[in-house]
Amino acid sequence: MFFAIPFPAIDPTLIEIGPFAIRWYALAYIAGIILGWRVARVLVQRTPKVATPEQVDDYVTWATLGIILGGRLGYVLFYRPGYYVTAPWEALALWHGGMSFHGGALGVIVATWLFARRNAIDWVAFADRIVCVVPIGLFFGRLANFINGELWGRVTDVPWGMVFPNGGPDPRHPSQLYQAFLEGIVLFSVLMWLARSEWVRARPGILSGSFLAGYGMARITGEFFRQPDAHLGFLFAGATMGQLLSLPMILIGAWLILRGRARHVEG
């Protein structure tokens, strides 16, 4: 018999008044966007300056649309393509859940490129400052996954294993907290440390590459403790979908870092 820590019973809905409800998951998105926005306003002004705080204010709307549309489309295409072929209208039902970070990342990349082009901004240099704040949203998102009792870990006998409400009778890794730590706290700390260096800031691509490679490694590590999606299971060579989608991020990130080392932007 495994020892298990009781799962804290936290209602996923913070406030509910009639048909109106505020959920922790929605608050996680809001908190990540607002805090990221405030930090990004400071980062873009560091030498060499890449944008104005007012431009960051305008960019928030673009990024939000990229997150929502890209995240939902990514989930539909990467994780449930068969289901949505038979029920395509369900792809619009955001309130039923189902978002993909990799899809959201692609959505934000497209939104960033379009915004930078419209405002005559070096989009790689601008992206360098934006990626530094992405882990803030990842941290809150993983905490929301934990509160919702979803995306739990694999069965374990570690002393801190938890029995999740819908995860069966066996204790499991609280993998959401592992990922909040790796993808949120660790990655944010590394990027902010790198962003302190003017040498790094003056070479567009290094910070973006560090984020992509760092997230890819953090996600692959976290997936070793997380239960794969039931409808997908383990895929090629025992890897999960999250791990397979993260491999290209590491390769692209390494390429951006090497490319960035050869570039220099004057302040």
C-alpha positions in Angstrom: 0.0 0.0 0.0 1.4 3.4 -1.1 1.4 6.3 1.3 -0.4 9.3 -0.4 -1.0 12.9 0.4 -4.6 13.9 0.1 -5.3 16.1 -2.9 -6.4 19.5 -1.7 -10.1 19.9 -2.6 -10.1 23.3 -4.3 -13.1 24.2 -6.4 -12.0 25.0 -10.0 -14.6 27.8 -9.9 -13.7 30.7 -7.7 -17.0 32.6 -7.9 -20.3 31.6 -9.5 -23.3 33.9 -9.7 -26.1 32.4 -11.8 -24.7 31.8 -15.3 -21.6 34.0 -14.5 -18.5 32.1 -13.3 -14.9 33.0 -12.7 -12.6 30.0 -12.9 -9.0 29.7 -11.6 -7.9 28.7 -15.1 -9.2 32.0 -16.6 -7.5 33.9 -13.7 -4.2 32.1 -14.5 -4.3 33.4 -18.1 -5.2 36.9 -16.9 -2.5 37.0 -14.2 0.1 35.7 -16.7 -0.8 38.3 -19.3 -1.0 41.2 -16.9 2.3 40.5 -15.1 4.1 39.6 -18.3 2.9 42.9 -19.9 4.2 44.9 -17.0 7.6 43.2 -17.0 7.9 43.4 -20.8 7.3 47.2 -20.7 10.6 47.5 -18.7 12.5 45.0 -20.8 12.0 46.7 -24.2 13.5 49.9 -22.8 16.8 48.3 -21.9 19.7 49.0 -24.3 19.5 48.4 -27.2 15.9 49.6 -27.1 13.7 47.6 -29.4 10.2 49.2 -28.8 8.4 51.7 -26.6 6.2 50.8 -23.6 3.2 52.1 -25.5 3.9 49.6 -28.3 4.0 46.8 -25.7 0.6 48.0 -24.6 -0.7 47.6 -28.1 1.0 44.3 -28.5 -0.9 42.7 -25.6 -4.1 42.4 -27.6 -2.2 40.7 -30.5 -0.4 38.3 -28.1 -3.7 37.4 -26.3 -5.4 36.5 -29.6 -2.3 34.5 -30.6 -2.4 32.6 -27.3 -6.1 31.8 -27.5 -6.5 31.0 -31.2 -3.1 29.2 -31.5 -3.6 27.3 -28.3 -7.0 26.0 -29.3 -6.0 25.2 -32.9 -2.9 23.5 -31.7 -4.9 21.3 -29.3 -7.4 20.4 -32.1 -4.6 19.5 -34.6 -2.0 17.9 -32.3 -4.1 16.1 -29.6 -7.7 15.5 -30.9 -7.7 15.6 -34.7 -10.0 12.6 -35.1 -12.6 13.9 -32.7 -12.9 17.3 -34.3 -13.1 15.9 -37.8 -16.4 14.3 -36.8 -17.5 17.3 -34.7 -15.7 20.4 -36.1 -18.1 22.8 -34.4 -16.7 21.7 -31.0 -13.4 23.3 -31.9 -15.0 26.7 -31.1 -16.2 25.5 -27.6 -13.3 27.1 -25.7 -15.3 26.8 -22.4 -15.0 23.0 -22.7 -11.2 23.2 -22.2 -8.4 22.0 -24.3 -5.4 24.2 -25.0 -2.0 23.4 -26.4 1.1 25.3 -25.4 2.9 24.5 -28.6 -0.1 25.7 -30.6 -0.2 28.9 -28.5 3.5 29.4 -29.0 3.0 29.2 -32.8 0.1 31.7 -32.5 2.2 34.2 -30.5 5.1 33.8 -33.0 2.8 34.7 -35.9 1.2 37.6 -33.9 4.6 38.9 -33.0 5.8 38.8 -36.6 2.7 40.6 -37.8 2.9 43.2 -35.1 6.6 43.9 -35.6 6.2 44.2 -39.3 3.3 46.6 -38.9 5.3 48.8 -36.5 8.7 48.5 -38.3 10.3 46.7 -35.3 13.1 44.2 -35.5 10.8 41.2 -34.7 13.5 38.9 -33.4 14.9 41.5 -31.0 11.3 42.3 -29.9 10.6 38.6 -29.4 13.7 38.3 -27.3 12.2 40.6 -24.7 8.7 39.0 -24.9 9.9 35.4 -24.4 11.4 36.4 -21.1 8.0 36.9 -19.6 6.3 33.8 -21.1 7.3 31.6 -18.1 5.1 33.8 -15.9 2.0 32.6 -17.7 3.3 29.0 -17.8 3.7 29.0 -14.0 0.2 30.2 -13.4 -1.2 27.8 -16.0 0.4 24.8 -14.4 -0.9 25.9 -11.0 -4.4 26.1 -12.5 -3.9 22.5 -13.9 -3.2 21.4 -10.4 -6.2 23.1 -8.9 -8.4 21.6 -11.6 -7.0 18.1 -10.7 -6.1 17.6 -14.4 -3.0 16.5 -16.3 -1.8 14.5 -13.3 1.4 12.5 -13.1 2.2 8.8 -13.4 1.6 6.3 -10.6 4.4 6.5 -8.0 5.5 5.4 -4.6 7.3 8.7 -3.6 6.2 10.1 -0.2 4.6 13.1 -1.9 2.4 11.1 -4.3 -1.2 12.3 -4.5 -4.5 10.6 -5.3 -6.2 12.8 -7.8 -10.0 12.9 -7.9 -10.3 11.5 -11.4 -6.9 9.7 -11.5 -7.9 6.4 -10.0 -7.0 5.0 -6.5 -3.2 5.0 -6.9 -1.0 7.9 -5.8 0.5 9.9 -8.6 3.2 12.4 -9.2 1.9 16.0 -8.8 3.6 16.6 -12.2 1.7 19.9 -12.6 3.8 21.3 -9.8 7.0 19.9 -11.2 6.2 21.6 -14.5 5.3 24.9 -12.8 8.7 24.8 -11.2 10.7 23.9 -14.3 8.8 25.8 -17.0 7.9 28.7 -14.8 10.4 29.5 -12.0 13.6 27.9 -13.4 13.1 29.1 -17.0 12.0 32.6 -15.9 15.1 32.9 -13.6 17.5 31.8 -16.4 16.0 34.2 -19.0 16.0 37.1 -16.6 19.6 36.4 -15.7 20.6 36.3 -19.4 18.6 39.5 -20.1 20.7 41.4 -17.6 23.6 41.1 -20.0 23.8 43.9 -22.6 26.0 41.6 -24.7 23.1 39.1 -24.9 20.5 41.8 -25.5 22.5 43.2 -28.4 22.5 39.9 -30.2 18.9 39.2 -31.4 18.0 35.5 -31.2 20.0 34.4 -28.2 17.1 35.0 -25.7 14.5 33.6 -28.0 16.7 30.5 -28.7 17.3 30.1 -25.0 13.6 30.2 -24.3 12.8 27.6 -27.0 15.6 25.3 -26.0 15.0 25.8 -22.3 11.3 25.2 -22.5 11.8 22.1 -24.7 14.2 20.6 -22.1 11.9 21.5 -19.2 8.9 20.0 -21.0 10.6 16.8 -22.0 11.8 16.3 -18.4 8.4 17.0 -16.9 6.7 14.6 -19.3 8.7 11.7 -17.8 6.5 12.2 -14.7 3.3 13.1 -16.4 0.6 10.6 -17.4 0.3 10.8 -21.2 -3.1 11.7 -22.7 -5.3 8.7 -22.5 -6.4 8.9 -26.1 -2.8 9.2 -27.3 -0.7 7.2 -24.9 3.0 6.7 -25.6 4.0 7.3 -29.2 7.3 6.9 -31.1 10.0 5.1 -29.0 7.9 5.5 -25.9 7.8 9.3 -26.1 4.7 11.4 -25.4 3.2 14.0 -27.8 4.5 16.8 -25.6 8.1 15.4 -25.9 7.9 14.9 -29.6 6.6 18.5 -30.1 9.4 19.8 -27.9 12.3 18.3 -29.8 12.1 20.7 -32.7 12.0 23.6 -30.2 15.4 22.5 -28.8 16.9 22.3 -32.3 15.4 25.6 -33.4 16.5 27.2 -30.2 20.1 26.0 -30.6 20.1 27.4 -34.1 18.8 30.8 -33.0 21.5 31.0 -30.2 24.3 30.2 -32.7 22.9 32.6 -35.2 22.4 35.3 -32.6 26.0 35.1 -31.5 27.0 36.3 -34.9 24.6 39.3 -34.9 25.0 42.6 -33.1 22.6 45.5 -32.8 23.8 49.0 -31.8 21.9 50.7 -29.0 
